[in-house]
Amino acid sequence: MATITAQMVKDLREMTAAGPLDCKKALEETGGDLQKAVEYLRERGVAKAAKKLNAGRAMNEGLIETYLHFNRRLGVMVEVNCETDFVANTENFRTFCKEIALHIANLKPLYVKREHVPSAIVEAERDLNRRRTLEEGKPAAVVDKIVDGRMEKFFQEIVLLEQPWLKDDAKSIQQLLSETVSETGESIEIRRFACFTLGDAGEADAGE
């Protein structure tokens, strides 16, 4: 049986917002395979965020929040959706939106979700990491595992939901979202954002 480490449990918690015992069991049942453990939790309805943000929940309300840096050279606009205007007007929801705008301004993610990253970019990064790993002389038997680990780090750097939260790097933005979902009792989605830096013509909308 694969050895289940605390880091593995932590990584799975960040991806699913499930409890530590559920994550440990999922990893034990799947031989320590992180992606299979995610599917294991989803299939059993333990991944709280997935349950709250399931298909069929209409999220047509919400806010468009903005952040403008003090020197007015950096600005962010983010759309966060929820189910009702009641929740959209609550302090919890408004605070969450402000935190997300501030986080984007500082950590500059490129995409909201992993699935928004173009497949061509993912494959190019994976190929680069594979070549780099082979050049480092790593044993062939562990190359795929090393590449998978480096790809996880790659996604954490560019995907908003997978980034460590600006104000508490022990918590991901996905976890912060899940907590807000739990507090408000409604589905919430960070739909899209745009980050503008003065003089940079390359800024673009990130989202669906």
PASEBA-1860 file (N, C-alpha, C; in nm, 3 decimals):
! residues 208
1> MATITAQM> 0.084/-0.120/0.000/0.000/0.000/0.000/0.088/0.125/0.000 ~ 0.049/0.224/-0.078/0.126/0.348/-0.087/0.123/0.423/0.046 ~ 0.234/0.488/0.079/0.240/0.569/0.200/0.169/0.702/0.177 ~ 0.072/0.732/0.261/-0.006/0.856/0.247/0.054/0.961/0.340 ~ 0.109/1.066/0.281/0.174/1.170/0.359/0.078/1.284/0.391 ~ 0.117/1.365/0.487/0.036/1.483/0.523/0.026/1.580/0.407 ~ 0.134/1.591/0.327/0.132/1.681/0.212/0.032/1.634/0.108 ~ 0.023/1.503/0.088/-0.073/1.449/-0.007/-0.215/1.481/0.036
9> VKDLREMT> -0.243/1.465/0.165/-0.375/1.497/0.219/-0.404/1.646/0.202 ~ -0.304/1.730/0.230/-0.320/1.875/0.216/-0.352/1.913/0.072 ~ -0.278/1.853/-0.023/-0.301/1.883/-0.165/-0.442/1.845/-0.208 ~ -0.488/1.729/-0.162/-0.621/1.683/-0.198/-0.729/1.772/-0.136 ~ -0.706/1.817/-0.013/-0.801/1.908/0.052/-0.814/2.038/-0.026 ~ -0.701/2.089/-0.075/-0.702/2.214/-0.150/-0.779/2.198/-0.281 ~ -0.774/2.081/-0.338/-0.840/2.057/-0.467/-0.990/2.032/-0.452 ~ -1.032/1.980/-0.336/-1.171/1.937/-0.322/-1.248/2.002/-0.208
17> AAGPLDCK> -1.177/2.061/-0.111/-1.239/2.118/0.010/-1.302/2.011/0.098 ~ -1.265/1.886/0.076/-1.315/1.776/0.161/-1.235/1.773/0.291 ~ -1.289/1.704/0.390/-1.225/1.695/0.520/-1.100/1.608/0.515 ~ -1.010/1.624/0.614/-0.884/1.549/0.614/-0.903/1.398/0.620 ~ -0.999/1.350/0.699/-1.021/1.206/0.708/-1.073/1.150/0.577 ~ -1.164/1.226/0.512/-1.217/1.182/0.383/-1.105/1.179/0.279 ~ -1.016/1.279/0.282/-0.905/1.283/0.187/-0.809/1.167/0.210 ~ -0.779/1.139/0.335/-0.688/1.028/0.366/-0.746/0.895/0.318
25> KALEETGG> -0.875/0.876/0.341/-0.940/0.751/0.298/-0.939/0.740/0.145 ~ -0.967/0.852/0.078/-0.969/0.852/-0.069/-0.831/0.816/-0.124 ~ -0.727/0.870/-0.065/-0.591/0.839/-0.111/-0.555/0.693/-0.083 ~ -0.598/0.642/0.030/-0.572/0.502/0.062/-0.644/0.410/-0.037 ~ -0.768/0.447/-0.072/-0.848/0.364/-0.162/-0.795/0.368/-0.305 ~ -0.722/0.474/-0.340/-0.674/0.490/-0.478/-0.522/0.474/-0.490 ~ -0.461/0.420/-0.385/-0.318/0.393/-0.391/-0.232/0.518/-0.397 ~ -0.283/0.628/-0.344/-0.205/0.751/-0.342/-0.211/0.832/-0.470
33> DLQKAVEY> -0.295/0.792/-0.565/-0.309/0.865/-0.692/-0.400/0.985/-0.670 ~ -0.345/1.106/-0.682/-0.418/1.228/-0.649/-0.541/1.249/-0.736 ~ -0.526/1.233/-0.867/-0.639/1.256/-0.958/-0.750/1.153/-0.937 ~ -0.711/1.027/-0.914/-0.812/0.924/-0.888/-0.882/0.951/-0.755 ~ -0.808/1.007/-0.659/-0.867/1.040/-0.530/-0.971/1.151/-0.544 ~ -0.942/1.248/-0.631/-1.039/1.355/-0.658/-1.168/1.296/-0.714 ~ -1.154/1.206/-0.810/-1.271/1.143/-0.870/-1.345/1.058/-0.766 ~ -1.270/0.991/-0.682/-1.329/0.909/-0.575/-1.420/0.996/-0.487
41> LRERGVAK> -1.369/1.112/-0.447/-1.447/1.202/-0.362/-1.568/1.258/-0.435 ~ -1.548/1.294/-0.559/-1.660/1.350/-0.636/-1.772/1.248/-0.654 ~ -1.734/1.126/-0.683/-1.834/1.021/-0.703/-1.916/0.995/-0.578 ~ -1.856/1.015/-0.463/-1.926/0.990/-0.336/-1.985/1.116/-0.274 ~ -1.976/1.225/-0.346/-2.040/1.347/-0.300/-1.975/1.410/-0.179 ~ -1.846/1.381/-0.155/-1.780/1.437/-0.039/-1.719/1.573/-0.070 ~ -1.681/1.596/-0.196/-1.620/1.723/-0.234/-1.724/1.833/-0.223 ~ -1.719/1.910/-0.118/-1.824/2.006/-0.087/-1.842/2.112/-0.194
49> AAKKLNAG> -1.733/2.161/-0.246/-1.745/2.265/-0.347/-1.816/2.212/-0.471 ~ -1.782/2.088/-0.511/-1.844/2.029/-0.629/-1.994/2.013/-0.608 ~ -2.035/1.977/-0.486/-2.177/1.960/-0.458/-2.250/2.093/-0.466 ~ -2.192/2.198/-0.409/-2.257/2.329/-0.409/-2.259/2.393/-0.546 ~ -2.156/2.366/-0.624/-2.144/2.432/-0.754/-2.186/2.339/-0.867 ~ -2.281/2.252/-0.839/-2.319/2.153/-0.939/-2.403/2.215/-1.050 ~ -2.414/2.139/-1.159/-2.492/2.186/-1.274/-2.639/2.198/-1.236 ~ -2.706/2.293/-1.297/-2.848/2.311/-1.271/-2.879/2.423/-1.174
57> RAMNEGLI> -2.778/2.472/-1.103/-2.799/2.586/-1.014/-2.775/2.713/-1.094 ~ -2.880/2.790/-1.117/-2.869/2.912/-1.195/-2.801/3.020/-1.112 ~ -2.693/3.075/-1.165/-2.621/3.182/-1.097/-2.623/3.306/-1.185 ~ -2.732/3.380/-1.177/-2.752/3.497/-1.262/-2.740/3.629/-1.186 ~ -2.714/3.619/-1.057/-2.696/3.740/-0.976/-2.549/3.750/-0.937 ~ -2.514/3.851/-0.859/-2.377/3.865/-0.815/-2.329/4.009/-0.825 ~ -2.197/4.024/-0.838/-2.136/4.157/-0.842/-2.023/4.161/-0.944 ~ -2.000/4.279/-0.996/-1.876/4.306/-1.068/-1.794/4.396/-0.976
65> ETYLHFNR> -1.687/4.338/-0.923/-1.603/4.410/-0.827/-1.478/4.463/-0.896 ~ -1.428/4.577/-0.849/-1.308/4.635/-0.908/-1.204/4.664/-0.800 ~ -1.079/4.668/-0.844/-0.969/4.709/-0.757/-0.882/4.804/-0.837 ~ -0.847/4.917/-0.779/-0.759/5.013/-0.844/-0.644/5.044/-0.751 ~ -0.521/5.018/-0.798/-0.403/5.042/-0.715/-0.389/5.191/-0.687 ~ -0.322/5.225/-0.576/-0.315/5.364/-0.532/-0.253/5.457/-0.637 ~ -0.161/5.404/-0.720/-0.098/5.489/-0.821/-0.175/5.492/-0.953 ~ -0.288/5.422/-0.954/-0.378/5.419/-1.069/-0.310/5.365/-1.195
73> RLGVMVEV> -0.214/5.279/-1.176/-0.145/5.216/-1.289/-0.181/5.069/-1.304 ~ -0.260/5.018/-1.210/-0.302/4.878/-1.213/-0.447/4.869/-1.170 ~ -0.526/4.800/-1.249/-0.667/4.783/-1.216/-0.715/4.643/-1.246 ~ -0.814/4.598/-1.168/-0.872/4.464/-1.186/-1.024/4.475/-1.186 ~ -1.087/4.397/-1.271/-1.233/4.385/-1.272/-1.266/4.236/-1.271 ~ -1.353/4.195/-1.178/-1.387/4.054/-1.167/-1.538/4.039/-1.152 ~ -1.594/3.940/-1.220/-1.737/3.909/-1.209/-1.753/3.783/-1.125 ~ -1.829/3.796/-1.016/-1.858/3.684/-0.928/-2.009/3.665/-0.923
81> NCETDFVA> -2.054/3.545/-0.954/-2.197/3.517/-0.962/-2.247/3.436/-0.844 ~ -2.374/3.457/-0.808/-2.442/3.377/-0.707/-2.585/3.356/-0.754 ~ -2.667/3.294/-0.670/-2.803/3.258/-0.713/-2.905/3.370/-0.692 ~ -2.891/3.449/-0.586/-2.993/3.550/-0.553/-2.930/3.685/-0.524 ~ -3.009/3.791/-0.546/-2.959/3.925/-0.514/-2.949/3.944/-0.363 ~ -3.022/3.863/-0.286/-3.012/3.871/-0.139/-2.869/3.840/-0.096 ~ -2.815/3.726/-0.145/-2.678/3.689/-0.111/-2.579/3.788/-0.170 ~ -2.607/3.838/-0.290/-2.516/3.934/-0.353/-2.497/4.060/-0.268
89> NTENFRTF> -2.595/4.090/-0.184/-2.589/4.210/-0.101/-2.540/4.183/0.042 ~ -2.504/4.058/0.070/-2.455/4.028/0.204/-2.310/4.070/0.221 ~ -2.270/4.094/0.344/-2.133/4.136/0.372/-2.033/4.027/0.335 ~ -2.069/3.901/0.364/-1.979/3.790/0.332/-1.946/3.784/0.183 ~ -2.049/3.797/0.101/-2.028/3.788/-0.043/-1.948/3.907/-0.094 ~ -1.982/4.025/-0.047/-1.912/4.145/-0.092/-1.765/4.142/-0.049 ~ -1.740/4.095/0.071/-1.602/4.084/0.119/-1.524/3.985/0.034 ~ -1.588/3.873/0.002/-1.524/3.773/-0.083/-1.485/3.833/-0.218
97> CKEIALHI> -1.575/3.907/-0.278/-1.547/3.969/-0.409/-1.429/4.065/-0.400 ~ -1.425/4.143/-0.294/-1.313/4.237/-0.276/-1.181/4.163/-0.257 ~ -1.185/4.053/-0.182/-1.064/3.975/-0.160/-1.012/3.916/-0.291 ~ -1.104/3.871/-0.375/-1.064/3.811/-0.503/-1.001/3.917/-0.594 ~ -1.060/4.034/-0.599/-1.005/4.141/-0.683/-0.865/4.179/-0.636 ~ -0.847/4.191/-0.504/-0.716/4.225/-0.448/-0.614/4.115/-0.477 ~ -0.656/3.992/-0.462/-0.568/3.877/-0.489/-0.523/3.878/-0.634 ~ -0.614/3.898/-0.726/-0.580/3.899/-0.869/-0.478/4.008/-0.899
105> ANLKPLYV> -0.498/4.125/-0.838/-0.406/4.237/-0.862/-0.264/4.203/-0.818 ~ -0.250/4.124/-0.714/-0.119/4.093/-0.659/-0.055/3.969/-0.719 ~ -0.133/3.862/-0.739/-0.075/3.736/-0.787/-0.090/3.715/-0.937 ~ -0.174/3.796/-1.001/-0.185/3.798/-1.147/-0.205/3.660/-1.212 ~ -0.309/3.587/-1.173/-0.339/3.461/-1.242/-0.378/3.489/-1.387 ~ -0.374/3.386/-1.468/-0.409/3.400/-1.610/-0.545/3.341/-1.643 ~ -0.590/3.245/-1.563/-0.716/3.175/-1.590/-0.791/3.152/-1.459 ~ -0.923/3.138/-1.469/-1.002/3.111/-1.349/-0.988/2.965/-1.308
113> KREHVPSA> -1.007/2.874/-1.403/-1.007/2.732/-1.375/-0.903/2.660/-1.460 ~ -0.863/2.543/-1.414/-0.766/2.463/-1.488/-0.815/2.431/-1.629 ~ -0.944/2.402/-1.640/-0.996/2.366/-1.772/-0.999/2.482/-1.871 ~ -0.977/2.604/-1.823/-0.971/2.719/-1.912/-0.835/2.734/-1.979 ~ -0.734/2.665/-1.927/-0.600/2.674/-1.986/-0.602/2.600/-2.120 ~ -0.566/2.665/-2.230/-0.568/2.599/-2.361/-0.484/2.471/-2.361 ~ -0.537/2.369/-2.426/-0.469/2.239/-2.427/-0.330/2.249/-2.488 ~ -0.313/2.338/-2.586/-0.181/2.352/-2.649/-0.077/2.401/-2.549
121> IVEAERDL> -0.118/2.492/-2.459/-0.027/2.543/-2.357/0.007/2.433/-2.257 ~ -0.094/2.356/-2.218/-0.072/2.247/-2.123/0.024/2.144/-2.180 ~ 0.002/2.104/-2.305/0.088/2.003/-2.367/0.231/2.053/-2.385 ~ 0.244/2.181/-2.422/0.378/2.238/-2.439/0.453/2.241/-2.306 ~ 0.384/2.276/-2.198/0.446/2.279/-2.067/0.483/2.138/-2.021 ~ 0.393/2.043/-2.048/0.422/1.905/-2.008/0.543/1.851/-2.085 ~ 0.550/1.879/-2.214/0.665/1.835/-2.294/0.794/1.897/-2.244 ~ 0.789/2.025/-2.209/0.907/2.095/-2.158/0.956/2.031/-2.027
129> NRRRTLEE> 0.861/2.003/-1.938/0.896/1.942/-1.811/0.949/1.800/-1.829 ~ 0.895/1.728/-1.924/0.943/1.592/-1.950/1.088/1.597/-2.000 ~ 1.116/1.688/-2.095/1.253/1.699/-2.146/1.349/1.741/-2.035 ~ 1.305/1.836/-1.953/1.389/1.885/-1.844/1.417/1.773/-1.743 ~ 1.315/1.694/-1.714/1.331/1.585/-1.617/1.427/1.479/-1.670 ~ 1.414/1.446/-1.799/1.504/1.347/-1.859/1.647/1.399/-1.863 ~ 1.663/1.529/-1.892/1.797/1.589/-1.895/1.863/1.589/-1.758 ~ 1.780/1.590/-1.654/1.833/1.587/-1.517/1.877/1.447/-1.477
137> GKPAAVVD> 1.851/1.351/-1.565/1.895/1.215/-1.538/1.809/1.138/-1.440 ~ 1.683/1.179/-1.426/1.594/1.109/-1.334/1.562/0.969/-1.388 ~ 1.543/0.871/-1.300/1.507/0.736/-1.345/1.377/0.736/-1.425 ~ 1.375/0.659/-1.533/1.258/0.656/-1.620/1.130/0.619/-1.546 ~ 1.145/0.537/-1.441/1.028/0.489/-1.368/0.956/0.601/-1.293 ~ 1.027/0.711/-1.264/0.965/0.818/-1.186/0.944/0.946/-1.266 ~ 0.979/0.943/-1.395/0.967/1.064/-1.477/0.824/1.116/-1.480 ~ 0.727/1.027/-1.504/0.588/1.071/-1.513/0.540/1.133/-1.383
145> KIVDGRME> 0.579/1.075/-1.270/0.537/1.128/-1.141/0.598/1.266/-1.117 ~ 0.724/1.283/-1.155/0.789/1.413/-1.139/0.723/1.517/-1.228 ~ 0.694/1.478/-1.351/0.629/1.570/-1.445/0.491/1.610/-1.393 ~ 0.416/1.514/-1.341/0.284/1.544/-1.285/0.295/1.645/-1.171 ~ 0.395/1.628/-1.086/0.415/1.721/-0.975/0.448/1.861/-1.023 ~ 0.531/1.868/-1.126/0.567/2.000/-1.180/0.449/2.064/-1.251 ~ 0.364/1.985/-1.311/0.245/2.040/-1.376/0.148/2.095/-1.272 ~ 0.139/2.028/-1.157/0.054/2.080/-1.050/0.103/2.217/-1.006
153> KFFQEIVL> 0.233/2.232/-0.993/0.291/2.361/-0.955/0.264/2.466/-1.062 ~ 0.273/2.425/-1.188/0.245/2.515/-1.300/0.101/2.568/-1.292 ~ 0.006/2.478/-1.267/-0.134/2.521/-1.257/-0.155/2.612/-1.136 ~ -0.087/2.584/-1.027/-0.100/2.667/-0.907/-0.050/2.809/-0.930 ~ 0.040/2.823/-1.025/0.096/2.956/-1.053/0.004/3.039/-1.143 ~ -0.070/2.975/-1.232/-0.146/3.053/-1.331/-0.298/3.044/-1.318 ~ -0.348/2.949/-1.239/-0.493/2.928/-1.228/-0.542/2.988/-1.095 ~ -0.635/3.081/-1.105/-0.684/3.153/-0.987/-0.730/3.061/-0.876
161> LEQPWLKD> -0.818/2.966/-0.905/-0.874/2.881/-0.801/-0.770/2.794/-0.732 ~ -0.658/2.770/-0.797/-0.556/2.683/-0.740/-0.442/2.759/-0.673 ~ -0.445/2.890/-0.684/-0.339/2.969/-0.620/-0.358/2.975/-0.469 ~ -0.247/2.980/-0.393/-0.259/3.006/-0.249/-0.313/3.147/-0.230 ~ -0.403/3.162/-0.135/-0.465/3.292/-0.110/-0.360/3.393/-0.064 ~ -0.370/3.512/-0.115/-0.276/3.619/-0.083/-0.260/3.639/0.068 ~ -0.369/3.633/0.143/-0.366/3.664/0.285/-0.343/3.543/0.375 ~ -0.345/3.423/0.317/-0.322/3.301/0.395/-0.281/3.192/0.298
169> DAKSIQQL> -0.149/3.176/0.279/-0.104/3.082/0.176/-0.121/2.936/0.214 ~ -0.176/2.910/0.333/-0.212/2.773/0.369/-0.348/2.736/0.311 ~ -0.414/2.833/0.251/-0.548/2.813/0.198/-0.550/2.856/0.051 ~ -0.611/2.774/-0.034/-0.623/2.809/-0.175/-0.747/2.896/-0.198 ~ -0.752/2.960/-0.314/-0.871/3.037/-0.349/-0.992/2.946/-0.359 ~ -0.973/2.821/-0.403/-1.084/2.726/-0.406/-1.138/2.701/-0.267 ~ -1.050/2.690/-0.169/-1.096/2.671/-0.032/-1.170/2.795/0.020 ~ -1.118/2.913/-0.013/-1.184/3.036/0.027/-1.323/3.043/-0.036
177> LSETVSET> -1.334/3.004/-0.161/-1.463/3.000/-0.230/-1.557/2.902/-0.161 ~ -1.506/2.783/-0.129/-1.589/2.681/-0.064/-1.640/2.729/0.071 ~ -1.556/2.798/0.146/-1.598/2.852/0.275/-1.709/2.955/0.258 ~ -1.697/3.039/0.155/-1.800/3.141/0.130/-1.930/3.076/0.086 ~ -1.920/2.970/0.006/-2.039/2.894/-0.033/-2.109/2.840/0.090 ~ -2.031/2.784/0.183/-2.087/2.728/0.306/-2.153/2.836/0.391 ~ -2.090/2.953/0.398/-2.143/3.062/0.480/-2.271/3.121/0.422 ~ -2.278/3.131/0.291/-2.395/3.194/0.228/-2.506/3.095/0.196
185> GESIEIRR> -2.470/2.967/0.183/-2.570/2.865/0.150/-2.612/2.864/0.005 ~ -2.535/2.932/-0.080/-2.567/2.936/-0.222/-2.446/2.899/-0.307 ~ -2.474/2.858/-0.430/-2.367/2.837/-0.526/-2.304/2.972/-0.561 ~ -2.173/2.974/-0.572/-2.099/3.094/-0.608/-1.996/3.055/-0.713 ~ -1.978/3.142/-0.812/-1.881/3.114/-0.917/-1.803/3.241/-0.951 ~ -1.672/3.228/-0.956/-1.591/3.336/-1.011/-1.591/3.315/-1.162 ~ -1.664/3.398/-1.232/-1.687/3.370/-1.374/-1.572/3.415/-1.463 ~ -1.525/3.537/-1.441/-1.419/3.589/-1.528/-1.355/3.711/-1.464
193> FACFTLGD> -1.239/3.747/-1.512/-1.173/3.866/-1.462/-1.086/3.925/-1.571 ~ -1.049/4.050/-1.551/-0.954/4.117/-1.639/-0.861/4.200/-1.553 ~ -0.733/4.197/-1.586/-0.633/4.273/-1.512/-0.566/4.368/-1.609 ~ -0.561/4.496/-1.575/-0.506/4.597/-1.663/-0.386/4.665/-1.598 ~ -0.274/4.669/-1.671/-0.156/4.740/-1.626/-0.126/4.849/-1.727 ~ -0.108/4.970/-1.680/-0.086/5.083/-1.770/0.030/5.057/-1.864 ~ 0.004/5.074/-1.994/0.109/5.056/-2.094/0.127/4.915/-2.143 ~ 0.055/4.820/-2.084/0.067/4.680/-2.127/-0.052/4.644/-2.214
201> AGEADAGE> -0.027/4.626/-2.342/-0.136/4.595/-2.436/-0.173/4.449/-2.437 ~ -0.104/4.368/-2.357/-0.128/4.224/-2.359/-0.230/4.175/-2.262 ~ -0.286/4.265/-2.177/-0.384/4.219/-2.079/-0.512/4.175/-2.148 ~ -0.575/4.069/-2.095/-0.694/4.014/-2.158/-0.789/3.958/-2.056 ~ -0.912/3.939/-2.101/-1.014/3.879/-2.015/-0.980/3.734/-1.988 ~ -0.999/3.689/-1.863/-0.973/3.549/-1.829/-1.100/3.489/-1.771 ~ -1.147/3.382/-1.830/-1.270/3.319/-1.783/-1.321/3.224/-1.887 ~ -1.453/3.221/-1.900/-1.514/3.125/-1.992/-1.475/3.156/-2.136
END
